[in-house]
Amino acid sequence: MRLASLRFARRRCLDYVEALIAHVASRSCIVAFQVENEPLDKAGEKRQIVGIDFVAEEANLVRKIDTNLRPIIISAWCWSFKHDFDVKDALRYGNILGLDVYSKVRGDDTTGVERAGKLPKHYKELANAKGREAWITELQAESWNPSTFDPDDMKSLLKKVSDVSSSLATHSHIRTFATLILAQSGGLHQRISVGIREVVRCQNQQGR
């Protein structure tokens, strides 16, 4: 089921997007607008999606209101090569492909870690082929039961994405986002400090 098929919800959502963008459009600190969160990936007990038709409508509305024409980010769950179709849809309407990267989820650790080392580069290449950018917009920083996720896992995952990050995102993007995501880990100060140190280490190695 596509959530955007609900007419009332669709209208209210567009009203919200219009009001929000109008309110913040003048703020120079905003470099891009993300439309929805993984809108083409099935989620929840009913495995619902937003749908590319509505995502396109939202993206076009943002472009209409934002006179600075900042890029649009549309994110995707970076988990399986089966998501190529969703990613290609996202690239049709977004300027930047947002990649949400997790390596250890719901007990699927071995294959998840392997995919985390391959998929970001694969999707970067898809984005570049369309003249688009790819940014890592989510990076795992805490456990997802029954999988565990410790500071060493964080360092390993960060190294995997940093190996291909020259075209995925600037290290400043990774640093900013990693800091935000790690802060959401709620009191896990060890993970926060390890994650931030590791990003800074990667930056220093790149001469930034």
Secondary structure, 3 states (H helix, E strand, C coil): CEHHHCHHHHHHHHHHHHHHHHHHCCCCCCCCEECCCCCCCCECCCCEECCHHHHHHHHHHHHHHCCCCCCEEEEEEECCHHHHHHHHHHHHHCCEEEEEECCCECCECHHHHHHHCCHHHHHHHHHHHCCCEEEEEEECCCCCCCCCCCHHHHHHHHHHHHCCHHHHCCHHHHHHHHHHHHHCCCCCHHHHHHHHHHHHHHHHHCCC
